[in-house]
């Protein structure tokens, strides 16, 4: 409990992935800044969805698809376990000027 601020699946009237409408709706509802938002997914469709929303997209290798598919889909980086997401965020933040 308390791990996720918001969870959604498919909803009537919202186009399915890889259309970014669902991502835009989530970001708006959470007040998320696109410049500091990261998309993590476990399929080629997820990677396309993140990129269609203008976000970096990490490929979660422990999920539905494997490393080869996620790499071929253009994942910005592959993550092999959930902790790798935090490592990625720390590295990106450390590289930011200021």
C-alpha positions in Angstrom: 0.0 0.0 0.0 1.1 3.5 -0.8 3.6 2.5 -3.5 1.8 4.1 -6.4 0.0 7.4 -6.5 -2.2 6.3 -9.4 -2.7 3.1 -11.4 -4.8 2.8 -14.6 -5.6 0.3 -17.2 -7.5 0.7 -20.4 -10.5 3.1 -20.2 -13.4 3.9 -22.5 -12.7 6.9 -24.8 -8.9 6.7 -24.3 -6.9 5.4 -27.2 -4.8 2.3 -26.5 -1.0 2.2 -26.5 1.1 3.2 -28.3 -1.0 6.3 -28.5 0.3 8.6 -25.8 -3.1 9.9 -24.7 -3.2 7.7 -21.6 0.3 8.8 -20.6 -0.7 12.4 -21.0 -3.8 11.9 -18.9 -1.8 10.3 -16.1 0.8 13.0 -16.1 -1.9 15.7 -16.0 -3.7 14.0 -13.1 -0.5 13.7 -11.2 0.8 17.2 -12.1 3.9 15.5 -13.5 6.4 17.6 -15.4 7.2 15.9 -18.7 10.8 17.1 -18.4 11.2 15.0 -15.2 9.0 12.0 -16.2 10.3 8.6 -17.1 8.4 5.8 -18.8 9.2 2.2 -17.9 7.8 -0.7 -19.9 8.3 -4.4 -20.7 7.2 -4.6 -24.3 7.9 -3.0 -27.7 4.5 -1.3 -27.5 5.5 0.2 -24.1 8.7 1.6 -25.5 6.8 3.2 -28.4 4.3 4.6 -26.0 6.9 6.3 -23.9 8.7 7.7 -27.0 5.4 8.9 -28.5 4.8 10.8 -25.3 8.2 12.4 -25.7 9.6 10.6 -22.7 12.7 8.5 -22.2 11.6 4.9 -22.1 13.4 2.2 -20.1 13.0 -1.5 -21.0 12.2 -3.7 -18.0 13.8 -7.0 -18.9 12.2 -8.9 -16.1 8.8 -8.4 -17.6 6.7 -9.6 -20.6 9.4 -9.3 -23.3 13.2 -9.9 -23.3 16.2 -7.7 -23.9 16.4 -8.3 -27.6 12.9 -7.0 -28.3 13.2 -4.0 -26.0 16.6 -3.1 -27.5 15.1 -3.4 -31.0 12.2 -1.2 -30.0 14.6 1.5 -29.1 14.6 1.4 -25.3 16.8 4.2 -24.0 18.3 1.8 -21.6 17.5 -1.7 -20.4 17.0 -2.3 -16.7 17.4 -5.8 -15.3 15.8 -5.3 -11.9 13.7 -2.6 -10.3 16.6 -1.0 -8.5 18.2 -0.3 -11.8 15.5 2.4 -12.4 16.7 4.3 -9.4 20.4 4.0 -10.6 19.3 5.4 -14.0 17.5 8.3 -12.3 20.5 9.1 -10.1 22.9 9.0 -13.1 20.7 11.3 -15.2 20.2 13.7 -12.3 23.9 13.9 -11.6 24.6 14.7 -15.3 22.2 17.7 -15.2 23.9 21.1 -15.0 23.4 23.1 -11.8 
